Amino acid sequence: MSSAAETVSSYPPLNVRVRMPGLSLLGATDALLERLVPTVRKGVATQAPWPFDDPMSLYKDGPEREWSWLRRIWTGRGRVDDGFWRLYFVVVVDDEPVGMQDLIGVDFSVHGTVTTFSWLSPEMRGRGLGRLMRQAVLHLAFEGLGAREAESEAFVDNHASNRVSAAVGYRPNGSGRATRRGEPAELNRWLLTRERWLPGRRDDVELAGVAACLPVLGIRRGDRSAGGGTLPISPAS
């Protein structure tokens, strides 16, 4: 990666890195986001079935798409407290940014639950990267942050996302509804517990920068070294 991508930030969430064979998740610095702008400009969601619910900046037209996308990430990076946080990662394959993977916690210190959001450049789809991205961010959630469970949801016709959830061990968790492009649509909901994740836990994932990030997110882990241990300590401990 370029030196800009590896620069240490004064803000710990931007220093978190998840590396595994096939890809890396790197904290979404402005330097990395700039390298993704051409992909956003070309279009991430270009045809039905539309993968995202409303509101979604990636549906906007013209320069407003990339401006709104950047503003949303900047705003999200700044809204971090014990009640809500969102970690933004740029997905890097062969030294090139190809998408994003987010990890979200709502009242995480109470519930220990995370949700995920991701997208890939259209030309990178169909290569198994979606599954690797999810495995990488789940390793961060369960091993690095001590999550108890991970939730996911996808429109019923978003077959790629639903297949990934099933493949990495999530179980169906009901259904819901949301709007996309102003129209109602049905969602599949999924749930993965720590106990179900552990048997399939990968041993080739490297976490970096996690320990320094925990206090920013309001996570107290006792004397466990985040990213290096194996004890399932509650994030509320």
C-alpha positions as CSV (number, residue, x, y, z in Angstrom):
1,M,0.0,0.0,0.0
2,S,1.0,3.6,-0.4
3,S,2.6,5.4,2.5
4,A,-0.5,7.5,2.8
5,A,-2.6,4.4,3.5
6,E,-0.2,3.2,6.2
7,T,0.2,6.5,8.0
8,V,-0.5,6.3,11.7
9,S,-3.4,8.5,12.7
10,S,-3.9,10.3,16.0
11,Y,-7.5,8.8,15.9
12,P,-7.3,5.1,16.9
13,P,-10.3,3.8,14.8
14,L,-8.4,4.8,11.6
15,N,-5.4,2.6,12.6
16,V,-7.4,-0.6,12.9
17,R,-6.4,-3.2,10.3
18,V,-7.7,-6.7,9.6
19,R,-5.5,-8.8,7.3
20,M,-6.2,-12.2,5.9
21,P,-5.2,-14.2,2.8
22,G,-7.0,-12.5,-0.2
23,L,-7.7,-9.1,1.3
24,S,-7.3,-6.5,4.0
25,L,-9.7,-4.2,5.8
26,L,-8.0,-0.9,6.5
27,G,-9.4,2.0,8.6
28,A,-11.0,4.4,6.1
29,T,-8.6,7.3,6.1
30,D,-9.2,10.3,3.7
31,A,-6.3,9.1,1.6
32,L,-8.0,5.7,1.0
33,L,-11.4,7.2,0.5
34,E,-9.9,9.4,-2.3
35,R,-8.7,6.3,-4.0
36,L,-12.2,4.9,-3.9
37,V,-13.8,8.0,-5.4
38,P,-13.4,6.8,-9.1
39,T,-15.4,3.6,-8.2
40,V,-18.1,5.6,-6.5
41,R,-18.2,8.0,-9.4
42,K,-18.7,5.1,-11.9
43,G,-21.5,3.7,-9.8
44,V,-21.7,0.9,-7.2
45,A,-25.4,0.1,-7.6
46,T,-26.2,0.4,-11.3
47,Q,-29.2,-1.9,-11.9
48,A,-32.0,-3.8,-10.2
49,P,-32.4,-5.6,-7.9
50,W,-31.2,-2.6,-5.9
51,P,-29.2,-3.8,-2.9
52,F,-29.5,-0.8,-0.5
53,D,-32.3,0.7,1.4
54,D,-33.2,4.4,1.7
55,P,-31.7,6.8,2.2
56,M,-28.5,5.8,0.3
57,S,-26.0,8.3,-1.1
58,L,-24.8,5.7,-3.6
59,Y,-28.1,6.1,-5.5
60,K,-27.6,9.8,-6.2
61,D,-26.6,11.0,-9.6
62,G,-23.6,13.1,-10.8
63,P,-21.1,14.6,-8.5
64,E,-23.6,14.7,-5.6
65,R,-23.1,10.9,-5.3
66,E,-19.5,11.2,-4.3
67,W,-19.9,14.3,-2.3
68,S,-22.8,12.8,-0.3
69,W,-20.9,9.6,0.2
70,L,-17.9,11.4,1.6
71,R,-20.0,13.6,3.9
72,R,-21.8,10.5,5.3
73,I,-18.6,8.8,6.1
74,W,-17.1,11.9,7.7
75,T,-20.2,12.4,9.8
76,G,-20.2,8.8,10.8
77,R,-16.6,8.8,11.8
78,G,-17.3,11.7,14.1
79,R,-20.4,10.2,15.8
80,V,-18.9,7.8,18.2
81,D,-20.0,7.2,21.8
82,D,-21.0,4.3,24.1
83,G,-24.5,4.3,22.5
84,F,-23.5,4.2,18.9
85,W,-20.4,3.7,16.7
86,R,-19.6,2.8,13.2
87,L,-16.2,1.6,12.0
88,Y,-15.5,2.2,8.3
89,F,-13.0,0.1,6.5
90,V,-11.7,0.2,2.9
91,V,-11.4,-3.3,1.4
92,V,-8.0,-3.7,-0.3
93,V,-7.1,-6.5,-2.7
94,D,-3.6,-6.6,-4.3
95,D,-2.9,-3.1,-3.0
96,E,-6.0,-1.7,-4.7
97,P,-9.1,-0.4,-2.8
98,V,-12.1,-2.2,-4.2
99,G,-15.0,-1.6,-1.7
100,M,-16.0,-0.9,1.8
101,Q,-16.9,-2.9,4.9
102,D,-18.5,-1.3,7.9
103,L,-19.1,-2.6,11.5
104,I,-21.8,-1.0,13.6
105,G,-22.5,-1.2,17.3
106,V,-25.7,0.2,19.0
107,D,-25.5,0.1,22.8
108,F,-22.8,-2.4,22.3
109,S,-21.6,-2.3,26.0
110,V,-25.1,-3.5,26.9
111,H,-26.0,-6.0,24.2
112,G,-22.7,-6.9,22.6
113,T,-24.5,-7.0,19.2
114,V,-23.0,-5.7,15.9
115,T,-24.3,-5.3,12.4
116,T,-22.5,-5.0,9.1
117,F,-22.7,-3.1,5.8
118,S,-20.6,-3.6,2.7
119,W,-20.3,-3.0,-1.0
120,L,-17.8,-4.0,-3.7
121,S,-16.9,-2.5,-7.0
122,P,-19.0,-4.2,-9.7
123,E,-16.1,-5.6,-11.5
124,M,-14.8,-7.4,-8.3
125,R,-18.1,-9.3,-7.7
126,G,-18.4,-13.0,-8.2
127,R,-14.9,-13.8,-6.9
128,G,-15.8,-14.8,-3.3
129,L,-14.6,-11.5,-1.9
130,G,-18.0,-10.8,-0.1
131,R,-17.5,-13.9,2.0
132,L,-13.9,-13.0,2.9
133,M,-14.9,-9.5,3.8
134,R,-17.6,-10.8,6.1
135,Q,-15.3,-13.3,7.7
136,A,-12.7,-10.6,8.3
137,V,-15.0,-8.2,9.9
138,L,-16.7,-10.9,12.0
139,H,-13.2,-11.9,13.3
140,L,-12.7,-8.3,14.4
141,A,-16.2,-8.2,16.0
142,F,-15.9,-11.5,18.0
143,E,-12.2,-11.9,18.6
144,G,-11.2,-8.2,18.8
145,L,-14.2,-6.5,20.3
146,G,-15.8,-9.4,22.2
147,A,-19.2,-9.3,20.5
148,R,-21.8,-11.7,21.6
149,E,-23.7,-11.8,18.3
150,A,-23.8,-10.4,14.8
151,E,-26.9,-9.4,12.9
152,S,-27.4,-8.9,9.2
153,E,-30.2,-8.2,6.8
154,A,-30.6,-8.1,3.0
155,F,-33.5,-7.7,0.6
156,V,-34.9,-11.1,-0.4
157,D,-33.7,-10.7,-4.0
158,N,-30.1,-9.7,-2.9
159,H,-29.0,-13.3,-3.4
160,A,-25.3,-12.6,-3.0
161,S,-25.7,-11.1,0.4
162,N,-28.1,-13.8,1.6
163,R,-25.7,-16.5,0.4
164,V,-22.8,-15.0,2.2
165,S,-24.7,-14.8,5.5
166,A,-25.7,-18.5,5.2
167,A,-22.2,-19.6,4.1
168,V,-20.5,-18.0,7.2
169,G,-22.9,-19.5,9.7
170,Y,-25.7,-17.0,10.2
171,R,-29.2,-18.5,10.8
172,P,-32.5,-17.0,9.6
173,N,-33.9,-14.5,12.1
174,G,-37.2,-13.4,10.7
175,S,-38.1,-10.9,8.1
176,G,-38.8,-7.2,7.8
177,R,-39.5,-4.4,5.4
178,A,-37.7,-1.3,4.2
179,T,-37.9,1.1,1.3
180,R,-35.5,1.2,-1.7
181,R,-35.6,3.8,-4.4
182,G,-38.9,4.9,-2.7
183,E,-40.6,1.5,-3.0
184,P,-41.4,-1.0,-0.3
185,A,-39.4,-4.3,-0.2
186,E,-39.0,-7.3,2.0
187,L,-35.9,-8.1,4.0
188,N,-34.4,-11.3,5.2
189,R,-32.9,-11.0,8.7
190,W,-30.0,-13.2,9.9
191,L,-28.2,-13.8,13.2
192,L,-24.8,-15.3,14.1
193,T,-24.0,-16.0,17.8
194,R,-20.5,-16.2,19.2
195,E,-21.1,-19.9,20.0
196,R,-22.0,-20.6,16.4
197,W,-19.1,-18.5,15.0
198,L,-16.4,-20.2,17.2
199,P,-16.3,-23.6,15.4
200,G,-15.6,-22.0,12.0
201,R,-13.3,-19.3,13.4
202,R,-10.4,-18.7,11.0
203,D,-6.8,-18.9,12.3
204,D,-5.3,-16.9,9.5
205,V,-6.7,-13.5,10.4
206,E,-4.4,-10.8,11.8
207,L,-5.8,-7.9,13.8
208,A,-3.8,-4.7,14.5
209,G,-4.6,-1.4,16.3
210,V,-7.6,-2.9,18.1
211,A,-6.4,-2.4,21.7
212,A,-6.0,1.4,21.3
213,C,-9.4,1.6,19.7
214,L,-11.4,0.0,22.5
215,P,-11.5,3.0,24.8
216,V,-12.8,5.2,21.9
217,L,-15.7,2.8,21.5
218,G,-16.4,2.5,25.3
219,I,-15.4,-1.1,25.4
220,R,-13.7,-2.5,28.6
221,R,-12.0,-5.8,28.2
222,G,-10.3,-6.3,31.6
223,D,-6.8,-7.6,31.2
224,R,-7.4,-9.3,27.9
225,S,-5.1,-8.2,25.0
226,A,-7.5,-7.4,22.2
227,G,-6.8,-9.2,19.0
228,G,-4.4,-11.7,20.6
229,G,-6.4,-13.8,23.1
230,T,-9.0,-16.5,22.7
231,L,-11.1,-16.0,25.9
232,P,-14.7,-15.0,25.1
233,I,-14.8,-12.1,27.6
234,S,-17.9,-10.0,27.6
235,P,-17.5,-6.5,26.2
236,A,-19.3,-5.2,29.3
237,S,-16.8,-6.8,31.7
